[in-house]
Amino acid sequence: MPKRQGTNKRRATVEDILKEVFDPERSLPTFYATDLSRLPPTDVKYCDMSAILAELQSLCSEVRTMRHLNDEVISC
């Protein structure tokens, strides 16, 4: 990236970064953690609550199914 100078230095730098990020010809590196225990705890305001609620609904559904199956086995 070219070194920018002048009054629009920050704006030009941001535009350069956006051009690189949104360029379909360019592939950006992907970073991920292989050991999740090394990650710092995350505050709730940074979590995707919709994903957490969907997982909770799925777990509740599984518990209801297991309870229903348990009741059927006991009644037989």
PAFI-977654 format. One record per residue: x, y, z of N, C-alpha, C, O, CB in turn; chain; residue number from 0. Coordinates in Angstrom, 2 decimals. Glycine has a CB too. Layout:
+---------+---------+---------+---------+---------+---------+---------+---------+---------+---------+---------+---------+---------+---------+---------+--------+-----+
:    n.px :    n.py :    n.pz :   ca.px :   ca.py :   ca.pz :    c.px :    c.py :    c.pz :    o.px :    o.py :    o.pz :   cb.px :   cb.py :   cb.pz : cadena : num :
+---------+---------+---------+---------+---------+---------+---------+---------+---------+---------+---------+---------+---------+---------+---------+--------+-----+
:       X :       Y :       Z :       X :       Y :       Z :       X :       Y :       Z :       X :       Y :       Z :       X :       Y :       Z :      A : NUM :
...
+---------+---------+---------+---------+---------+---------+---------+---------+---------+---------+---------+---------+---------+---------+---------+--------+-----+
! end
This chain:
+---------+---------+---------+---------+---------+---------+---------+---------+---------+---------+---------+---------+---------+---------+---------+--------+-----+
:    n.px :    n.py :    n.pz :   ca.px :   ca.py :   ca.pz :    c.px :    c.py :    c.pz :    o.px :    o.py :    o.pz :   cb.px :   cb.py :   cb.pz : cadena : num :
+---------+---------+---------+---------+---------+---------+---------+---------+---------+---------+---------+---------+---------+---------+---------+--------+-----+
:    0.84 :   -1.18 :    0.00 :    0.00 :    0.00 :    0.00 :    0.89 :    1.24 :    0.00 :    1.91 :    1.28 :    0.68 :   -0.96 :    0.00 :    1.22 :      A :   0 :
:    0.50 :    2.24 :   -0.75 :    1.30 :    3.46 :   -0.78 :    1.17 :    4.24 :    0.53 :    0.12 :    4.21 :    1.18 :    0.88 :    4.35 :   -1.96 :      A :   1 :
:    2.23 :    4.92 :    0.89 :    2.19 :    5.76 :    2.08 :    1.48 :    7.06 :    1.72 :    1.88 :    7.75 :    0.78 :    3.64 :    6.04 :    2.64 :      A :   2 :
:    0.44 :    7.39 :    2.44 :   -0.38 :    8.56 :    2.15 :    0.08 :    9.75 :    2.97 :    0.55 :    9.60 :    4.10 :   -1.86 :    8.28 :    2.42 :      A :   3 :
:   -0.05 :   10.93 :    2.37 :    0.28 :   12.17 :    3.06 :   -0.81 :   13.19 :    2.78 :   -1.61 :   13.03 :    1.86 :    1.67 :   12.71 :    2.62 :      A :   4 :
:   -0.84 :   14.22 :    3.57 :   -1.78 :   15.30 :    3.33 :   -2.96 :   15.28 :    4.27 :   -2.98 :   14.55 :    5.26 :   -2.26 :   15.25 :    1.93 :      A :   5 :
:   -3.97 :   16.10 :    3.94 :   -5.12 :   16.26 :    4.83 :   -6.07 :   15.07 :    4.75 :   -6.76 :   14.79 :    5.73 :   -5.87 :   17.54 :    4.48 :      A :   6 :
:   -6.12 :   14.38 :    3.63 :   -7.02 :   13.22 :    3.47 :   -6.28 :   11.90 :    3.66 :   -6.66 :   10.88 :    3.09 :   -7.68 :   13.25 :    2.09 :      A :   7 :
:   -5.23 :   11.92 :    4.47 :   -4.39 :   10.74 :    4.68 :   -5.20 :    9.55 :    5.22 :   -5.09 :    8.45 :    4.70 :   -3.25 :   11.08 :    5.64 :      A :   8 :
:   -5.97 :    9.77 :    6.24 :   -6.74 :    8.68 :    6.86 :   -7.81 :    8.14 :    5.91 :   -7.99 :    6.93 :    5.78 :   -7.40 :    9.16 :    8.16 :      A :   9 :
:   -8.50 :    9.05 :    5.25 :   -9.56 :    8.63 :    4.31 :   -8.98 :    7.81 :    3.16 :   -9.55 :    6.78 :    2.79 :  -10.30 :    9.87 :    3.76 :      A :  10 :
:   -7.87 :    8.25 :    2.62 :   -7.24 :    7.52 :    1.51 :   -6.75 :    6.15 :    1.97 :   -6.85 :    5.18 :    1.22 :   -6.08 :    8.33 :    0.93 :      A :  11 :
:   -6.21 :    6.07 :    3.17 :   -5.74 :    4.79 :    3.71 :   -6.91 :    3.83 :    3.89 :   -6.81 :    2.65 :    3.54 :   -5.00 :    5.00 :    5.04 :      A :  12 :
:   -8.01 :    4.32 :    4.44 :   -9.19 :    3.47 :    4.63 :   -9.72 :    3.01 :    3.27 :  -10.12 :    1.85 :    3.13 :  -10.29 :    4.24 :    5.40 :      A :  13 :
:   -9.74 :    3.89 :    2.28 :  -10.19 :    3.50 :    0.95 :   -9.29 :    2.42 :    0.35 :   -9.78 :    1.49 :   -0.29 :  -10.23 :    4.71 :    0.02 :      A :  14 :
:   -7.97 :    2.54 :    0.56 :   -7.04 :    1.52 :    0.08 :   -7.30 :    0.17 :    0.73 :   -7.30 :   -0.86 :    0.07 :   -5.59 :    1.95 :    0.34 :      A :  15 :
:   -7.54 :    0.20 :    2.04 :   -7.82 :   -1.05 :    2.78 :   -9.11 :   -1.68 :    2.28 :   -9.17 :   -2.89 :    2.06 :   -7.90 :   -0.79 :    4.31 :      A :  16 :
:  -10.16 :   -0.87 :    2.10 :  -11.44 :   -1.40 :    1.63 :  -11.32 :   -1.98 :    0.22 :  -11.94 :   -3.00 :   -0.07 :  -12.50 :   -0.30 :    1.65 :      A :  17 :
:  -10.55 :   -1.34 :   -0.63 :  -10.34 :   -1.88 :   -1.98 :   -9.69 :   -3.25 :   -1.91 :  -10.06 :   -4.15 :   -2.66 :   -9.46 :   -0.93 :   -2.81 :      A :  18 :
:   -8.73 :   -3.42 :   -1.01 :   -8.06 :   -4.72 :   -0.87 :   -8.99 :   -5.78 :   -0.30 :   -8.99 :   -6.93 :   -0.76 :   -6.83 :   -4.58 :    0.02 :      A :  19 :
:   -9.78 :   -5.41 :    0.69 :  -10.68 :   -6.37 :    1.35 :  -11.78 :   -6.83 :    0.40 :  -12.13 :   -8.01 :    0.39 :  -11.29 :   -5.75 :    2.61 :      A :  20 :
:  -12.34 :   -5.92 :   -0.38 :  -13.47 :   -6.25 :   -1.24 :  -13.07 :   -6.66 :   -2.65 :  -13.94 :   -6.87 :   -3.50 :  -14.39 :   -5.09 :   -1.32 :      A :  21 :
:  -11.79 :   -6.79 :   -2.93 :  -11.33 :   -7.23 :   -4.24 :  -11.61 :   -8.72 :   -4.40 :  -11.06 :   -9.52 :   -3.64 :   -9.81 :   -6.93 :   -4.43 :      A :  22 :
:  -12.46 :   -9.13 :   -5.37 :  -12.79 :  -10.55 :   -5.53 :  -11.62 :  -11.39 :   -6.02 :  -11.65 :  -12.62 :   -5.88 :  -13.95 :  -10.70 :   -6.48 :      A :  23 :
:  -10.62 :  -10.79 :   -6.59 :   -9.45 :  -11.52 :   -7.08 :   -8.48 :  -11.89 :   -5.96 :   -7.59 :  -12.71 :   -6.14 :   -8.72 :  -10.69 :   -8.12 :      A :  24 :
:   -8.67 :  -11.28 :   -4.81 :   -7.73 :  -11.44 :   -3.70 :   -8.33 :  -12.35 :   -2.63 :   -9.51 :  -12.21 :   -2.29 :   -7.34 :  -10.08 :   -3.09 :      A :  25 :
:   -7.53 :  -13.26 :   -2.11 :   -7.99 :  -14.08 :   -0.98 :   -7.22 :  -13.68 :    0.27 :   -5.99 :  -13.66 :    0.29 :   -7.81 :  -15.60 :   -1.29 :      A :  26 :
:   -7.97 :  -13.36 :    1.29 :   -7.37 :  -12.93 :    2.55 :   -7.12 :  -14.13 :    3.45 :   -7.85 :  -15.12 :    3.36 :   -8.28 :  -11.91 :    3.26 :      A :  27 :
:   -6.11 :  -14.08 :    4.30 :   -5.85 :  -15.21 :    5.20 :   -6.96 :  -15.37 :    6.24 :   -7.60 :  -14.39 :    6.63 :   -4.49 :  -15.03 :    5.91 :      A :  28 :
:   -7.17 :  -16.60 :    6.66 :   -8.17 :  -16.91 :    7.68 :   -7.43 :  -17.33 :    8.95 :   -6.56 :  -18.20 :    8.91 :   -9.15 :  -18.02 :    7.20 :      A :  29 :
:   -7.79 :  -16.72 :   10.04 :   -7.17 :  -17.04 :   11.32 :   -8.20 :  -17.72 :   12.22 :   -9.36 :  -17.32 :   12.26 :   -6.61 :  -15.76 :   12.00 :      A :  30 :
:   -7.77 :  -18.74 :   12.94 :   -8.66 :  -19.43 :   13.86 :   -7.83 :  -20.00 :   15.00 :   -6.62 :  -20.17 :   14.88 :   -9.45 :  -20.54 :   13.14 :      A :  31 :
:   -8.49 :  -20.29 :   16.10 :   -7.83 :  -20.83 :   17.29 :   -7.98 :  -22.34 :   17.29 :   -9.08 :  -22.87 :   17.14 :   -8.42 :  -20.21 :   18.59 :      A :  32 :
:   -6.88 :  -23.04 :   17.47 :   -6.95 :  -24.50 :   17.57 :   -7.17 :  -24.94 :   19.01 :   -7.66 :  -26.04 :   19.25 :   -5.67 :  -25.13 :   17.01 :      A :  33 :
:   -6.81 :  -24.11 :   19.95 :   -7.00 :  -24.42 :   21.37 :   -7.87 :  -23.32 :   21.98 :   -7.38 :  -22.25 :   22.34 :   -5.61 :  -24.53 :   22.13 :      A :  34 :
:   -9.18 :  -23.59 :   22.10 :  -10.12 :  -22.58 :   22.58 :   -9.88 :  -22.18 :   24.03 :  -10.32 :  -21.11 :   24.45 :  -11.52 :  -23.08 :   22.43 :      A :  35 :
:   -9.20 :  -23.02 :   24.79 :   -8.96 :  -22.68 :   26.20 :   -7.97 :  -21.51 :   26.33 :   -7.90 :  -20.89 :   27.39 :   -8.42 :  -23.90 :   26.95 :      A :  36 :
:   -7.23 :  -21.21 :   25.28 :   -6.27 :  -20.12 :   25.33 :   -6.90 :  -18.77 :   24.99 :   -6.25 :  -17.73 :   25.13 :   -5.13 :  -20.40 :   24.38 :      A :  37 :
:   -8.15 :  -18.78 :   24.54 :   -8.82 :  -17.53 :   24.21 :   -9.31 :  -16.84 :   25.48 :   -9.73 :  -17.52 :   26.42 :  -10.00 :  -17.78 :   23.25 :      A :  38 :
:   -9.27 :  -15.52 :   25.52 :   -9.77 :  -14.82 :   26.71 :  -11.29 :  -14.91 :   26.78 :  -11.94 :  -15.08 :   25.75 :   -9.32 :  -13.34 :   26.71 :      A :  39 :
:  -11.85 :  -14.80 :   27.98 :  -13.32 :  -14.83 :   28.10 :  -13.94 :  -13.66 :   27.34 :  -13.37 :  -12.57 :   27.28 :  -13.75 :  -14.79 :   29.59 :      A :  40 :
:  -15.11 :  -13.89 :   26.77 :  -15.79 :  -12.88 :   25.98 :  -17.00 :  -12.36 :   26.73 :  -17.77 :  -13.13 :   27.30 :  -16.21 :  -13.44 :   24.62 :      A :  41 :
:  -17.16 :  -11.06 :   26.73 :  -18.30 :  -10.44 :   27.37 :  -19.56 :  -10.74 :   26.56 :  -19.48 :  -10.96 :   25.35 :  -18.09 :   -8.90 :   27.51 :      A :  42 :
:  -20.70 :  -10.76 :   27.21 :  -21.95 :  -11.12 :   26.56 :  -22.33 :  -10.13 :   25.46 :  -23.06 :  -10.50 :   24.53 :  -23.07 :  -11.19 :   27.59 :      A :  43 :
:  -21.87 :   -8.91 :   25.52 :  -22.23 :   -7.92 :   24.50 :  -21.54 :   -8.20 :   23.17 :  -21.92 :   -7.61 :   22.16 :  -21.87 :   -6.53 :   24.98 :      A :  44 :
:  -20.54 :   -9.09 :   23.15 :  -19.87 :   -9.44 :   21.91 :  -20.32 :  -10.79 :   21.36 :  -19.78 :  -11.26 :   20.35 :  -18.38 :   -9.46 :   22.13 :      A :  45 :
:  -21.30 :  -11.43 :   21.99 :  -21.78 :  -12.74 :   21.56 :  -22.95 :  -12.60 :   20.60 :  -23.69 :  -11.62 :   20.65 :  -22.19 :  -13.59 :   22.78 :      A :  46 :
:  -23.10 :  -13.58 :   19.73 :  -24.24 :  -13.64 :   18.82 :  -25.38 :  -14.31 :   19.58 :  -25.48 :  -15.53 :   19.62 :  -23.89 :  -14.41 :   17.49 :      A :  47 :
:  -26.24 :  -13.49 :   20.16 :  -27.31 :  -14.02 :   21.01 :  -28.32 :  -14.83 :   20.21 :  -28.92 :  -15.76 :   20.76 :  -28.01 :  -12.89 :   21.74 :      A :  48 :
:  -28.53 :  -14.52 :   18.95 :  -29.48 :  -15.29 :   18.16 :  -28.99 :  -16.73 :   17.98 :  -29.79 :  -17.66 :   18.01 :  -29.71 :  -14.64 :   16.78 :      A :  49 :
:  -27.69 :  -16.91 :   17.81 :  -27.14 :  -18.26 :   17.68 :  -27.25 :  -19.02 :   19.01 :  -27.55 :  -20.21 :   19.03 :  -25.67 :  -18.21 :   17.23 :      A :  50 :
:  -27.01 :  -18.33 :   20.10 :  -27.12 :  -18.95 :   21.43 :  -28.58 :  -19.35 :   21.70 :  -28.83 :  -20.44 :   22.21 :  -26.60 :  -18.00 :   22.54 :      A :  51 :
:  -29.52 :  -18.48 :   21.37 :  -30.94 :  -18.80 :   21.58 :  -31.39 :  -19.96 :   20.68 :  -32.18 :  -20.80 :   21.12 :  -31.81 :  -17.57 :   21.31 :      A :  52 :
:  -30.90 :  -20.01 :   19.46 :  -31.25 :  -21.13 :   18.57 :  -30.72 :  -22.44 :   19.14 :  -31.42 :  -23.45 :   19.10 :  -30.68 :  -20.89 :   17.15 :      A :  53 :
:  -29.51 :  -22.42 :   19.66 :  -28.93 :  -23.63 :   20.27 :  -29.73 :  -24.03 :   21.51 :  -29.95 :  -25.22 :   21.74 :  -27.45 :  -23.39 :   20.63 :      A :  54 :
:  -30.15 :  -23.06 :   22.30 :  -30.94 :  -23.34 :   23.49 :  -32.29 :  -23.96 :   23.12 :  -32.74 :  -24.91 :   23.77 :  -31.17 :  -22.05 :   24.30 :      A :  55 :
:  -32.92 :  -23.44 :   22.07 :  -34.19 :  -24.02 :   21.61 :  -33.99 :  -25.46 :   21.14 :  -34.83 :  -26.32 :   21.41 :  -34.79 :  -23.17 :   20.48 :      A :  56 :
:  -32.90 :  -25.71 :   20.44 :  -32.60 :  -27.06 :   19.98 :  -32.40 :  -28.01 :   21.15 :  -32.89 :  -29.14 :   21.14 :  -31.36 :  -27.05 :   19.08 :      A :  57 :
:  -31.68 :  -27.56 :   22.16 :  -31.44 :  -28.39 :   23.34 :  -32.74 :  -28.66 :   24.10 :  -32.96 :  -29.78 :   24.57 :  -30.43 :  -27.72 :   24.27 :      A :  58 :
:  -33.59 :  -27.65 :   24.21 :  -34.88 :  -27.84 :   24.88 :  -35.74 :  -28.85 :   24.13 :  -36.41 :  -29.68 :   24.74 :  -35.63 :  -26.50 :   25.01 :      A :  59 :
:  -35.71 :  -28.79 :   22.83 :  -36.46 :  -29.73 :   22.01 :  -35.95 :  -31.16 :   22.22 :  -36.74 :  -32.10 :   22.33 :  -36.38 :  -29.35 :   20.52 :      A :  60 :
:  -34.64 :  -31.31 :   22.27 :  -34.07 :  -32.64 :   22.50 :  -34.46 :  -33.18 :   23.88 :  -34.76 :  -34.36 :   24.01 :  -32.54 :  -32.59 :   22.37 :      A :  61 :
:  -34.46 :  -32.32 :   24.89 :  -34.83 :  -32.74 :   26.25 :  -36.30 :  -33.18 :   26.27 :  -36.64 :  -34.18 :   26.90 :  -34.59 :  -31.61 :   27.27 :      A :  62 :
:  -37.18 :  -32.43 :   25.58 :  -38.59 :  -32.81 :   25.52 :  -38.76 :  -34.16 :   24.83 :  -39.54 :  -35.00 :   25.28 :  -39.40 :  -31.73 :   24.78 :      A :  63 :
:  -38.02 :  -34.37 :   23.75 :  -38.10 :  -35.65 :   23.03 :  -37.64 :  -36.79 :   23.92 :  -38.28 :  -37.84 :   23.97 :  -37.24 :  -35.61 :   21.75 :      A :  64 :
:  -36.53 :  -36.58 :   24.62 :  -36.02 :  -37.63 :   25.51 :  -37.00 :  -37.90 :   26.65 :  -37.18 :  -39.05 :   27.05 :  -34.65 :  -37.24 :   26.07 :      A :  65 :
:  -37.63 :  -36.85 :   27.18 :  -38.61 :  -37.04 :   28.25 :  -39.80 :  -37.84 :   27.73 :  -40.31 :  -38.72 :   28.43 :  -39.08 :  -35.67 :   28.81 :      A :  66 :
:  -40.25 :  -37.54 :   26.51 :  -41.37 :  -38.26 :   25.91 :  -41.00 :  -39.73 :   25.70 :  -41.80 :  -40.62 :   25.99 :  -41.77 :  -37.60 :   24.56 :      A :  67 :
:  -39.79 :  -39.98 :   25.20 :  -39.36 :  -41.37 :   25.01 :  -39.24 :  -42.10 :   26.35 :  -39.58 :  -43.27 :   26.45 :  -38.02 :  -41.42 :   24.27 :      A :  68 :
:  -38.77 :  -41.41 :   27.35 :  -38.65 :  -42.00 :   28.68 :  -40.02 :  -42.37 :   29.23 :  -40.19 :  -43.44 :   29.81 :  -37.93 :  -41.03 :   29.64 :      A :  69 :
:  -41.01 :  -41.49 :   29.06 :  -42.37 :  -41.76 :   29.51 :  -42.95 :  -42.97 :   28.78 :  -43.65 :  -43.79 :   29.39 :  -43.26 :  -40.53 :   29.30 :      A :  70 :
:  -42.68 :  -43.10 :   27.49 :  -43.17 :  -44.25 :   26.72 :  -42.55 :  -45.56 :   27.20 :  -43.23 :  -46.58 :   27.31 :  -42.87 :  -44.05 :   25.22 :      A :  71 :
:  -41.25 :  -45.53 :   27.49 :  -40.57 :  -46.73 :   27.96 :  -41.11 :  -47.13 :   29.33 :  -41.32 :  -48.32 :   29.59 :  -39.04 :  -46.52 :   28.02 :      A :  72 :
:  -41.33 :  -46.18 :   30.21 :  -41.83 :  -46.48 :   31.55 :  -43.25 :  -47.02 :   31.48 :  -43.60 :  -47.92 :   32.24 :  -41.78 :  -45.21 :   32.44 :      A :  73 :
:  -44.08 :  -46.50 :   30.57 :  -45.47 :  -46.95 :   30.49 :  -45.60 :  -48.35 :   29.89 :  -46.63 :  -49.00 :   30.09 :  -46.28 :  -45.96 :   29.66 :      A :  74 :
:  -44.59 :  -48.83 :   29.18 :  -44.67 :  -50.18 :   28.59 :  -44.40 :  -51.24 :   29.55 :  -44.43 :  -52.42 :   29.20 :  -43.73 :  -50.32 :   27.47 :      A :  75 :
+---------+---------+---------+---------+---------+---------+---------+---------+---------+---------+---------+---------+---------+---------+---------+--------+-----+
! end
